[in-house]
Amino acid sequence: MNHQTKEFVGAWMQAIGTIMSAIGNTPTIKKTEISSMNLDLWGNVLQGTGNALIADSEEGVSLDKIGNKVQTVGNMVIVLAFLTPISEQVKTELNIKGNMIQAVGGSLSFADALNEEITVVTLYDIYGNLLQIIGNSMQSIGGRKSLKENDGETINTIGSWVQAIGSVLTLMSTIKAAENNQAVVN
């Protein structure tokens, strides 16, 4: 698979994964507890795989490449929380840490995007990364509130959707970049 294809497939996987996870974290959508958990689990698996593909698509070392690798680690921490037989409190703590790790990774990608020439493509990337950072941070705050006051569900849900919107903007950046590259080739 060439680099552009890896990036394209990775961006789609990341966007689909964040949307699946957001649906799983939305209490007003009718679903069973098991289907909710499965949506969130597989959403994080897709996000992590997508971030890994995006990182692998980049040649050399960059903040964006490192950021995507860090985001993959954050997703894998959340997946670990789902798959390990541990208490609910420890699962929540791992989710908080996984989301914060993702926010750190997104911050590295955001910083890298700020160093690029400002174009429509980079604006989608900048705002997409910023929204993902905000969304992951909100999810961490929601997790903390759930541990202390048992009322962080709304913040977590909103954070999930903010992250999903950010990943869709990042996908749009990838699509626009591919269109620009195709126009140059033709």
Backbone as JSON Lines, residues from 0, in Angstrom:
{"i":0,"aa":"M","n":[0.86,-1.17,0.0],"ca":[0.0,0.0,0.0],"c":[0.91,1.23,0.0]}
{"i":1,"aa":"N","n":[0.66,2.16,-0.93],"ca":[1.5,3.35,-0.97],"c":[1.13,4.32,0.15]}
{"i":2,"aa":"H","n":[1.97,5.33,0.34],"ca":[1.79,6.25,1.47],"c":[0.47,7.01,1.42]}
{"i":3,"aa":"Q","n":[0.1,7.47,0.23],"ca":[-1.14,8.25,0.12],"c":[-2.35,7.36,0.42]}
{"i":4,"aa":"T","n":[-2.32,6.12,-0.03],"ca":[-3.42,5.19,0.24],"c":[-3.52,4.9,1.73]}
{"i":5,"aa":"K","n":[-2.37,4.67,2.39],"ca":[-2.37,4.44,3.84],"c":[-2.99,5.61,4.58]}
{"i":6,"aa":"E","n":[-2.59,6.82,4.19],"ca":[-3.11,8.01,4.86],"c":[-4.62,8.12,4.64]}
{"i":7,"aa":"F","n":[-5.07,7.87,3.42],"ca":[-6.48,7.97,3.07],"c":[-7.31,6.93,3.84]}
{"i":8,"aa":"V","n":[-6.87,5.68,3.82],"ca":[-7.57,4.61,4.54],"c":[-7.54,4.89,6.05]}
{"i":9,"aa":"G","n":[-6.4,5.32,6.56],"ca":[-6.26,5.63,7.98],"c":[-7.19,6.75,8.42]}
{"i":10,"aa":"A","n":[-7.31,7.79,7.6],"ca":[-8.18,8.92,7.95],"c":[-9.65,8.47,7.96]}
{"i":11,"aa":"W","n":[-10.04,7.63,7.01],"ca":[-11.4,7.1,7.0],"c":[-11.65,6.24,8.23]}
{"i":12,"aa":"M","n":[-10.69,5.36,8.56],"ca":[-10.87,4.49,9.73],"c":[-10.99,5.3,11.01]}
{"i":13,"aa":"Q","n":[-10.15,6.33,11.13],"ca":[-10.19,7.18,12.32],"c":[-11.55,7.88,12.43]}
{"i":14,"aa":"A","n":[-12.05,8.43,11.33],"ca":[-13.34,9.13,11.35],"c":[-14.48,8.18,11.67]}
{"i":15,"aa":"I","n":[-14.5,7.03,11.03],"ca":[-15.55,6.04,11.3],"c":[-15.48,5.58,12.76]}
{"i":16,"aa":"G","n":[-14.26,5.35,13.25],"ca":[-14.09,4.92,14.63],"c":[-14.57,5.94,15.65]}
{"i":17,"aa":"T","n":[-14.28,7.21,15.41],"ca":[-14.71,8.23,16.37],"c":[-16.23,8.37,16.35]}
{"i":18,"aa":"I","n":[-16.83,8.22,15.18],"ca":[-18.3,8.29,15.09],"c":[-18.92,7.08,15.8]}
{"i":19,"aa":"M","n":[-18.37,5.89,15.59],"ca":[-18.88,4.7,16.27],"c":[-18.78,4.86,17.79]}
{"i":20,"aa":"S","n":[-17.64,5.36,18.25],"ca":[-17.44,5.56,19.68],"c":[-18.42,6.6,20.22]}
{"i":21,"aa":"A","n":[-18.64,7.67,19.46],"ca":[-19.59,8.71,19.9],"c":[-21.01,8.13,20.0]}
{"i":22,"aa":"I","n":[-21.39,7.31,19.03],"ca":[-22.71,6.68,19.1],"c":[-22.79,5.79,20.34]}
{"i":23,"aa":"G","n":[-21.72,5.03,20.59],"ca":[-21.69,4.16,21.76],"c":[-21.77,4.94,23.07]}
{"i":24,"aa":"N","n":[-21.27,6.16,23.08],"ca":[-21.26,6.99,24.29],"c":[-22.47,7.9,24.41]}
{"i":25,"aa":"T","n":[-23.41,7.82,23.48],"ca":[-24.6,8.68,23.51],"c":[-25.75,7.93,24.16]}
{"i":26,"aa":"P","n":[-26.13,8.33,25.37],"ca":[-27.17,7.59,26.1],"c":[-28.56,7.71,25.49]}
{"i":27,"aa":"T","n":[-28.83,8.76,24.72],"ca":[-30.18,8.95,24.18],"c":[-30.46,8.1,22.95]}
{"i":28,"aa":"I","n":[-29.42,7.48,22.37],"ca":[-29.62,6.58,21.24],"c":[-29.96,5.21,21.8]}
{"i":29,"aa":"K","n":[-31.1,4.66,21.37],"ca":[-31.56,3.38,21.91],"c":[-30.64,2.26,21.45]}
{"i":30,"aa":"K","n":[-30.05,1.57,22.45],"ca":[-29.19,0.42,22.2],"c":[-29.0,-0.31,23.52]}
{"i":31,"aa":"T","n":[-28.56,-1.54,23.44],"ca":[-28.3,-2.29,24.66],"c":[-26.96,-1.86,25.23]}
{"i":32,"aa":"E","n":[-26.72,-2.21,26.49],"ca":[-25.43,-1.88,27.11],"c":[-24.29,-2.58,26.39]}
{"i":33,"aa":"I","n":[-24.53,-3.81,25.94],"ca":[-23.48,-4.56,25.23],"c":[-23.19,-3.92,23.87]}
{"i":34,"aa":"S","n":[-24.23,-3.52,23.14],"ca":[-23.98,-2.89,21.84],"c":[-23.3,-1.54,22.02]}
{"i":35,"aa":"S","n":[-23.64,-0.82,23.07],"ca":[-22.98,0.44,23.38],"c":[-21.5,0.22,23.64]}
{"i":36,"aa":"M","n":[-21.2,-0.79,24.45],"ca":[-19.8,-1.11,24.76],"c":[-19.06,-1.55,23.5]}
{"i":37,"aa":"N","n":[-19.7,-2.38,22.67],"ca":[-19.05,-2.85,21.45],"c":[-18.78,-1.71,20.46]}
{"i":38,"aa":"L","n":[-19.72,-0.78,20.34],"ca":[-19.49,0.38,19.48],"c":[-18.29,1.19,19.96]}
{"i":39,"aa":"D","n":[-18.22,1.42,21.26],"ca":[-17.1,2.19,21.82],"c":[-15.78,1.42,21.67]}
{"i":40,"aa":"L","n":[-15.8,0.12,21.96],"ca":[-14.59,-0.71,21.83],"c":[-14.09,-0.71,20.39]}
{"i":41,"aa":"W","n":[-14.95,-1.1,19.45],"ca":[-14.52,-1.19,18.06],"c":[-14.23,0.18,17.46]}
{"i":42,"aa":"G","n":[-14.92,1.2,17.96],"ca":[-14.6,2.55,17.52],"c":[-13.18,2.93,17.89]}
{"i":43,"aa":"N","n":[-12.76,2.57,19.11],"ca":[-11.39,2.86,19.53],"c":[-10.37,2.0,18.79]}
{"i":44,"aa":"V","n":[-10.73,0.76,18.47],"ca":[-9.84,-0.09,17.67],"c":[-9.63,0.55,16.29]}
{"i":45,"aa":"L","n":[-10.73,0.99,15.66],"ca":[-10.6,1.64,14.36],"c":[-9.81,2.95,14.44]}
{"i":46,"aa":"Q","n":[-10.06,3.75,15.48],"ca":[-9.31,5.0,15.65],"c":[-7.81,4.72,15.76]}
{"i":47,"aa":"G","n":[-7.47,3.77,16.62],"ca":[-6.05,3.44,16.82],"c":[-5.4,2.92,15.56]}
{"i":48,"aa":"T","n":[-6.11,2.04,14.84],"ca":[-5.58,1.5,13.59],"c":[-5.44,2.61,12.56]}
{"i":49,"aa":"G","n":[-6.44,3.48,12.47],"ca":[-6.37,4.6,11.54],"c":[-5.2,5.53,11.84]}
{"i":50,"aa":"N","n":[-5.01,5.86,13.12],"ca":[-3.88,6.71,13.5],"c":[-2.55,6.04,13.18]}
{"i":51,"aa":"A","n":[-2.46,4.73,13.39],"ca":[-1.22,4.0,13.08],"c":[-0.94,4.04,11.59]}
{"i":52,"aa":"L","n":[-1.97,3.86,10.77],"ca":[-1.78,3.92,9.32],"c":[-1.35,5.32,8.88]}
{"i":53,"aa":"I","n":[-1.97,6.33,9.46],"ca":[-1.59,7.71,9.12],"c":[-0.13,7.95,9.5]}
{"i":54,"aa":"A","n":[0.28,7.51,10.69],"ca":[1.67,7.67,11.11],"c":[2.61,6.94,10.17]}
{"i":55,"aa":"D","n":[2.23,5.74,9.77],"ca":[3.07,4.93,8.89],"c":[3.14,5.51,7.48]}
{"i":56,"aa":"S","n":[2.16,6.33,7.11],"ca":[2.15,6.91,5.77],"c":[3.16,8.05,5.62]}
{"i":57,"aa":"E","n":[3.61,8.58,6.75],"ca":[4.52,9.73,6.71],"c":[5.97,9.27,6.68]}
{"i":58,"aa":"E","n":[6.71,9.83,5.76],"ca":[8.13,9.53,5.68],"c":[8.88,10.46,6.63]}
{"i":59,"aa":"G","n":[9.97,9.97,7.2],"ca":[10.75,10.78,8.11],"c":[10.06,10.96,9.45]}
{"i":60,"aa":"V","n":[10.63,11.87,10.23],"ca":[10.1,12.14,11.57],"c":[9.46,13.52,11.56]}
{"i":61,"aa":"S","n":[8.25,13.61,12.12],"ca":[7.57,14.9,12.24],"c":[6.72,14.86,13.51]}
{"i":62,"aa":"L","n":[6.3,16.04,13.94],"ca":[5.39,16.09,15.09],"c":[4.08,15.39,14.78]}
{"i":63,"aa":"D","n":[3.61,15.48,13.54],"ca":[2.36,14.82,13.16],"c":[2.51,13.31,13.25]}
{"i":64,"aa":"K","n":[3.62,12.78,12.77],"ca":[3.85,11.33,12.83],"c":[3.89,10.86,14.29]}
{"i":65,"aa":"I","n":[4.63,11.57,15.11],"ca":[4.72,11.22,16.54],"c":[3.35,11.38,17.19]}
{"i":66,"aa":"G","n":[2.63,12.46,16.84],"ca":[1.3,12.7,17.4],"c":[0.34,11.57,17.08]}
{"i":67,"aa":"N","n":[0.36,11.08,15.85],"ca":[-0.52,9.97,15.48],"c":[-0.14,8.69,16.21]}
{"i":68,"aa":"K","n":[1.16,8.48,16.42],"ca":[1.58,7.3,17.2],"c":[1.11,7.42,18.64]}
{"i":69,"aa":"V","n":[1.22,8.61,19.21],"ca":[0.77,8.82,20.6],"c":[-0.74,8.62,20.69]}
{"i":70,"aa":"Q","n":[-1.49,9.12,19.71],"ca":[-2.94,8.91,19.72],"c":[-3.27,7.42,19.65]}
{"i":71,"aa":"T","n":[-2.5,6.66,18.88],"ca":[-2.7,5.21,18.81],"c":[-2.54,4.58,20.19]}
{"i":72,"aa":"V","n":[-1.52,5.01,20.91],"ca":[-1.3,4.5,22.27],"c":[-2.51,4.82,23.16]}
{"i":73,"aa":"G","n":[-3.03,6.04,23.06],"ca":[-4.2,6.43,23.83],"c":[-5.4,5.54,23.54]}
{"i":74,"aa":"N","n":[-5.62,5.26,22.25],"ca":[-6.72,4.36,21.88],"c":[-6.51,2.96,22.44]}
{"i":75,"aa":"M","n":[-5.27,2.49,22.41],"ca":[-4.99,1.14,22.9],"c":[-5.16,1.03,24.42]}
{"i":76,"aa":"V","n":[-4.9,2.12,25.14],"ca":[-5.15,2.14,26.59],"c":[-6.65,1.97,26.84]}
{"i":77,"aa":"I","n":[-7.47,2.65,26.04],"ca":[-8.93,2.52,26.19],"c":[-9.38,1.11,25.82]}
{"i":78,"aa":"V","n":[-8.83,0.54,24.75],"ca":[-9.16,-0.83,24.36],"c":[-8.78,-1.79,25.48]}
{"i":79,"aa":"L","n":[-7.61,-1.58,26.09],"ca":[-7.17,-2.41,27.21],"c":[-8.2,-2.37,28.35]}
{"i":80,"aa":"A","n":[-8.75,-1.19,28.6],"ca":[-9.76,-1.06,29.66],"c":[-10.99,-1.91,29.36]}
{"i":81,"aa":"F","n":[-11.36,-2.02,28.1],"ca":[-12.51,-2.84,27.73],"c":[-12.22,-4.33,27.86]}
{"i":82,"aa":"L","n":[-11.01,-4.74,27.52],"ca":[-10.71,-6.16,27.38],"c":[-10.12,-6.81,28.63]}
{"i":83,"aa":"T","n":[-9.81,-6.02,29.63],"ca":[-9.19,-6.54,30.84],"c":[-10.22,-6.66,31.95]}
{"i":84,"aa":"P","n":[-10.23,-7.8,32.66],"ca":[-11.18,-7.95,33.77],"c":[-10.72,-7.16,34.99]}
{"i":85,"aa":"I","n":[-11.15,-5.9,35.06],"ca":[-10.78,-5.0,36.15],"c":[-12.04,-4.29,36.65]}
{"i":86,"aa":"S","n":[-11.91,-3.62,37.76],"ca":[-13.07,-2.92,38.33],"c":[-13.5,-1.76,37.44]}
{"i":87,"aa":"E","n":[-14.74,-1.32,37.63],"ca":[-15.26,-0.19,36.86],"c":[-14.46,1.08,37.12]}
{"i":88,"aa":"Q","n":[-14.0,1.25,38.35],"ca":[-13.21,2.44,38.66],"c":[-11.91,2.44,37.87]}
{"i":89,"aa":"V","n":[-11.23,1.31,37.83],"ca":[-9.96,1.23,37.08],"c":[-10.22,1.41,35.59]}
{"i":90,"aa":"K","n":[-11.33,0.85,35.09],"ca":[-11.68,1.05,33.67],"c":[-11.88,2.53,33.37]}
{"i":91,"aa":"T","n":[-12.59,3.22,34.26],"ca":[-12.82,4.65,34.07],"c":[-11.5,5.41,34.11]}
{"i":92,"aa":"E","n":[-10.63,5.05,35.05],"ca":[-9.32,5.71,35.14],"c":[-8.49,5.48,33.87]}
{"i":93,"aa":"L","n":[-8.53,4.26,33.31],"ca":[-7.82,3.98,32.07],"c":[-8.41,4.77,30.91]}
{"i":94,"aa":"N","n":[-9.74,4.9,30.89],"ca":[-10.38,5.72,29.84],"c":[-9.94,7.17,29.94]}
{"i":95,"aa":"I","n":[-9.87,7.69,31.16],"ca":[-9.42,9.07,31.37],"c":[-8.0,9.23,30.83]}
{"i":96,"aa":"K","n":[-7.13,8.31,31.21],"ca":[-5.72,8.38,30.76],"c":[-5.61,8.22,29.25]}
{"i":97,"aa":"G","n":[-6.38,7.28,28.68],"ca":[-6.35,7.07,27.23],"c":[-6.78,8.31,26.48]}
{"i":98,"aa":"N","n":[-7.82,8.98,26.96],"ca":[-8.28,10.21,26.31],"c":[-7.26,11.34,26.45]}
{"i":99,"aa":"M","n":[-6.61,11.42,27.61],"ca":[-5.58,12.46,27.78],"c":[-4.37,12.18,26.88]}
{"i":100,"aa":"I","n":[-4.0,10.92,26.74],"ca":[-2.9,10.56,25.83],"c":[-3.27,10.94,24.4]}
{"i":101,"aa":"Q","n":[-4.52,10.67,24.01],"ca":[-4.97,11.08,22.68],"c":[-4.9,12.6,22.52]}
{"i":102,"aa":"A","n":[-5.29,13.34,23.56],"ca":[-5.23,14.8,23.49],"c":[-3.79,15.29,23.31]}
{"i":103,"aa":"V","n":[-2.85,14.65,23.98],"ca":[-1.43,15.01,23.82],"c":[-0.99,14.73,22.39]}
{"i":104,"aa":"G","n":[-1.36,13.56,21.86],"ca":[-1.02,13.24,20.48],"c":[-1.62,14.22,19.5]}
{"i":105,"aa":"G","n":[-2.88,14.56,19.73],"ca":[-3.54,15.55,18.87],"c":[-2.85,16.91,18.95]}
{"i":106,"aa":"S","n":[-2.35,17.25,20.12],"ca":[-1.64,18.52,20.29],"c":[-0.36,18.56,19.46]}
{"i":107,"aa":"L","n":[0.32,17.43,19.39],"ca":[1.54,17.37,18.56],"c":[1.19,17.53,17.08]}
{"i":108,"aa":"S","n":[0.12,16.86,16.64],"ca":[-0.32,17.0,15.24],"c":[-0.79,18.43,14.96]}
{"i":109,"aa":"F","n":[-1.48,19.02,15.94],"ca":[-1.94,20.4,15.82],"c":[-0.75,21.35,15.65]}
{"i":110,"aa":"A","n":[0.27,21.17,16.49],"ca":[1.46,22.02,16.41],"c":[2.14,21.89,15.04]}
{"i":111,"aa":"D","n":[2.18,20.65,14.53],"ca":[2.78,20.43,13.22],"c":[1.97,21.14,12.13]}
{"i":112,"aa":"A","n":[0.64,21.06,12.22],"ca":[-0.21,21.71,11.21],"c":[-0.06,23.23,11.24]}
{"i":113,"aa":"L","n":[0.19,23.79,12.43],"ca":[0.38,25.24,12.53],"c":[1.64,25.71,11.82]}
{"i":114,"aa":"N","n":[2.59,24.81,11.61],"ca":[3.83,25.17,10.93],"c":[3.73,25.11,9.41]}
{"i":115,"aa":"E","n":[2.59,24.64,8.91],"ca":[2.38,24.53,7.46],"c":[1.89,25.86,6.9]}
{"i":116,"aa":"E","n":[2.06,26.01,5.59],"ca":[1.49,27.17,4.9],"c":[-0.03,27.09,5.03]}
{"i":117,"aa":"I","n":[-0.66,28.22,5.29],"ca":[-2.11,28.24,5.48],"c":[-2.81,28.1,4.12]}
{"i":118,"aa":"T","n":[-3.53,26.98,4.0],"ca":[-4.36,26.7,2.83],"c":[-5.68,26.13,3.35]}
{"i":119,"aa":"V","n":[-6.6,25.85,2.45],"ca":[-7.86,25.23,2.85],"c":[-7.57,23.87,3.5]}
{"i":120,"aa":"V","n":[-6.63,23.13,2.93],"ca":[-6.27,21.81,3.45],"c":[-5.74,21.93,4.88]}
{"i":121,"aa":"T","n":[-4.82,22.86,5.12],"ca":[-4.26,22.98,6.47],"c":[-5.28,23.54,7.46]}
{"i":122,"aa":"L","n":[-6.21,24.38,7.0],"ca":[-7.25,24.86,7.9],"c":[-8.14,23.73,8.38]}
{"i":123,"aa":"Y","n":[-8.52,22.82,7.48],"ca":[-9.29,21.64,7.9],"c":[-8.49,20.83,8.92]}
{"i":124,"aa":"D","n":[-7.21,20.67,8.65],"ca":[-6.34,19.89,9.54],"c":[-6.18,20.57,10.9]}
{"i":125,"aa":"I","n":[-5.96,21.88,10.9],"ca":[-5.79,22.64,12.14],"c":[-7.06,22.55,13.0]}
{"i":126,"aa":"Y","n":[-8.2,22.88,12.4],"ca":[-9.45,22.86,13.17],"c":[-9.85,21.44,13.56]}
{"i":127,"aa":"G","n":[-9.57,20.47,12.67],"ca":[-9.87,19.08,13.0],"c":[-9.08,18.6,14.2]}
{"i":128,"aa":"N","n":[-7.78,18.88,14.22],"ca":[-6.95,18.49,15.35],"c":[-7.36,19.22,16.62]}
{"i":129,"aa":"L","n":[-7.66,20.51,16.5],"ca":[-8.08,21.29,17.66],"c":[-9.36,20.71,18.28]}
{"i":130,"aa":"L","n":[-10.33,20.39,17.44],"ca":[-11.58,19.82,17.97],"c":[-11.35,18.45,18.6]}
{"i":131,"aa":"Q","n":[-10.45,17.66,18.03],"ca":[-10.16,16.36,18.63],"c":[-9.5,16.53,20.01]}
{"i":132,"aa":"I","n":[-8.61,17.5,20.13],"ca":[-7.98,17.78,21.42],"c":[-9.05,18.19,22.44]}
{"i":133,"aa":"I","n":[-9.92,19.1,22.04],"ca":[-10.99,19.56,22.94],"c":[-11.9,18.39,23.32]}
{"i":134,"aa":"G","n":[-12.29,17.59,22.34],"ca":[-13.18,16.46,22.59],"c":[-12.56,15.44,23.54]}
{"i":135,"aa":"N","n":[-11.3,15.07,23.29],"ca":[-10.63,14.12,24.19],"c":[-10.49,14.69,25.59]}
{"i":136,"aa":"S","n":[-10.2,15.97,25.7],"ca":[-10.09,16.6,27.01],"c":[-11.43,16.61,27.73]}
{"i":137,"aa":"M","n":[-12.5,16.89,27.0],"ca":[-13.83,16.86,27.61],"c":[-14.18,15.45,28.09]}
{"i":138,"aa":"Q","n":[-13.8,14.43,27.32],"ca":[-14.06,13.06,27.73],"c":[-13.3,12.73,29.02]}
{"i":139,"aa":"S","n":[-12.07,13.22,29.13],"ca":[-11.31,13.01,30.37],"c":[-11.96,13.71,31.55]}
{"i":140,"aa":"I","n":[-12.43,14.93,31.33],"ca":[-13.12,15.67,32.4],"c":[-14.4,14.93,32.79]}
{"i":141,"aa":"G","n":[-15.14,14.45,31.8],"ca":[-16.36,13.69,32.08],"c":[-16.07,12.44,32.9]}
{"i":142,"aa":"G","n":[-14.97,11.76,32.58],"ca":[-14.57,10.58,33.35],"c":[-14.23,10.93,34.78]}
{"i":143,"aa":"R","n":[-13.51,12.04,34.97],"ca":[-13.16,12.49,36.33],"c":[-14.42,12.82,37.13]}
{"i":144,"aa":"K","n":[-15.37,13.52,36.47],"ca":[-16.62,13.86,37.16],"c":[-17.4,12.6,37.51]}
{"i":145,"aa":"S","n":[-17.36,11.6,36.64],"ca":[-18.06,10.34,36.92],"c":[-17.47,9.64,38.14]}
{"i":146,"aa":"L","n":[-16.16,9.71,38.28],"ca":[-15.51,9.08,39.44],"c":[-15.88,9.8,40.74]}
{"i":147,"aa":"K","n":[-15.97,11.13,40.7],"ca":[-16.19,11.91,41.91],"c":[-17.66,12.13,42.22]}
{"i":148,"aa":"E","n":[-18.43,12.52,41.2],"ca":[-19.81,12.93,41.44],"c":[-20.83,12.08,40.7]}
{"i":149,"aa":"N","n":[-20.36,11.17,39.88],"ca":[-21.22,10.29,39.1],"c":[-22.15,11.04,38.16]}
{"i":150,"aa":"D","n":[-21.67,12.16,37.57],"ca":[-22.52,12.9,36.63],"c":[-21.73,13.45,35.43]}
{"i":151,"aa":"G","n":[-20.75,12.71,34.97],"ca":[-19.93,13.18,33.85],"c":[-20.39,12.7,32.49]}
{"i":152,"aa":"E","n":[-21.54,12.01,32.44],"ca":[-22.0,11.41,31.19],"c":[-22.25,12.45,30.09]}
{"i":153,"aa":"T","n":[-22.85,13.58,30.42],"ca":[-23.16,14.6,29.42],"c":[-21.87,15.18,28.83]}
{"i":154,"aa":"I","n":[-20.91,15.51,29.68],"ca":[-19.64,16.05,29.19],"c":[-18.93,15.02,28.31]}
{"i":155,"aa":"N","n":[-18.95,13.76,28.72],"ca":[-18.33,12.69,27.94],"c":[-18.99,12.57,26.57]}
{"i":156,"aa":"T","n":[-20.32,12.61,26.54],"ca":[-21.04,12.48,25.28],"c":[-20.72,13.64,24.34]}
{"i":157,"aa":"I","n":[-20.76,14.85,24.87],"ca":[-20.44,16.02,24.04],"c":[-19.01,15.93,23.55]}
{"i":158,"aa":"G","n":[-18.09,15.55,24.43],"ca":[-16.69,15.4,24.04],"c":[-16.51,14.37,22.94]}
{"i":159,"aa":"S","n":[-17.26,13.27,23.02],"ca":[-17.19,12.23,21.99],"c":[-17.58,12.79,20.62]}
{"i":160,"aa":"W","n":[-18.65,13.59,20.61],"ca":[-19.11,14.15,19.34],"c":[-18.19,15.26,18.83]}
{"i":161,"aa":"V","n":[-17.62,16.05,19.73],"ca":[-16.67,17.08,19.32],"c":[-15.45,16.41,18.68]}
{"i":162,"aa":"Q","n":[-14.98,15.32,19.3],"ca":[-13.85,14.58,18.72],"c":[-14.23,14.01,17.35]}
{"i":163,"aa":"A","n":[-15.45,13.48,17.22],"ca":[-15.9,12.91,15.95],"c":[-15.94,13.98,14.85]}
{"i":164,"aa":"I","n":[-16.45,15.15,15.19],"ca":[-16.49,16.25,14.21],"c":[-15.07,16.61,13.8]}
{"i":165,"aa":"G","n":[-14.16,16.67,14.78],"ca":[-12.76,16.97,14.47],"c":[-12.14,15.93,13.56]}
{"i":166,"aa":"S","n":[-12.44,14.66,13.78],"ca":[-11.85,13.62,12.92],"c":[-12.42,13.69,11.51]}
{"i":167,"aa":"V","n":[-13.68,14.1,11.37],"ca":[-14.26,14.28,10.04],"c":[-13.59,15.45,9.32]}
{"i":168,"aa":"L","n":[-13.3,16.53,10.05],"ca":[-12.57,17.65,9.43],"c":[-11.16,17.23,9.01]}
{"i":169,"aa":"T","n":[-10.51,16.41,9.82],"ca":[-9.19,15.9,9.46],"c":[-9.29,15.01,8.22]}
{"i":170,"aa":"L","n":[-10.34,14.19,8.15],"ca":[-10.57,13.38,6.96],"c":[-10.76,14.27,5.74]}
{"i":171,"aa":"M","n":[-11.53,15.35,5.9],"ca":[-11.75,16.28,4.78],"c":[-10.42,16.89,4.32]}
{"i":172,"aa":"S","n":[-9.52,17.16,5.26],"ca":[-8.19,17.66,4.92],"c":[-7.46,16.64,4.05]}
{"i":173,"aa":"T","n":[-7.54,15.37,4.43],"ca":[-6.87,14.31,3.67],"c":[-7.48,14.19,2.27]}
{"i":174,"aa":"I","n":[-8.81,14.25,2.19],"ca":[-9.48,14.16,0.89],"c":[-9.1,15.34,0.01]}
{"i":175,"aa":"K","n":[-9.12,16.55,0.57],"ca":[-8.75,17.75,-0.19],"c":[-7.3,17.67,-0.68]}
{"i":176,"aa":"A","n":[-6.4,17.18,0.19],"ca":[-4.99,17.05,-0.21],"c":[-4.85,16.06,-1.35]}
{"i":177,"aa":"A","n":[-5.6,14.95,-1.28],"ca":[-5.55,13.95,-2.36],"c":[-6.1,14.54,-3.66]}
{"i":178,"aa":"E","n":[-7.18,15.32,-3.56],"ca":[-7.74,15.97,-4.76],"c":[-6.72,16.93,-5.36]}
{"i":179,"aa":"N","n":[-6.03,17.7,-4.51],"ca":[-5.02,18.64,-4.99],"c":[-3.86,17.91,-5.67]}
{"i":180,"aa":"N","n":[-3.44,16.78,-5.05],"ca":[-2.36,15.99,-5.65],"c":[-2.79,15.39,-6.98]}
{"i":181,"aa":"Q","n":[-4.04,14.97,-7.1],"ca":[-4.56,14.4,-8.33],"c":[-4.63,15.48,-9.42]}
{"i":182,"aa":"A","n":[-5.03,16.69,-9.03],"ca":[-5.12,17.79,-10.0],"c":[-3.74,18.13,-10.54]}
{"i":183,"aa":"V","n":[-2.72,18.05,-9.7],"ca":[-1.35,18.35,-10.12],"c":[-0.87,17.27,-11.1]}
{"i":184,"aa":"V","n":[-1.22,16.01,-10.84],"ca":[-0.8,14.9,-11.7],"c":[-1.46,15.01,-13.07]}
{"i":185,"aa":"N","n":[-2.73,15.39,-13.08],"ca":[-3.45,15.49,-14.37],"c":[-3.07,16.78,-15.03]}
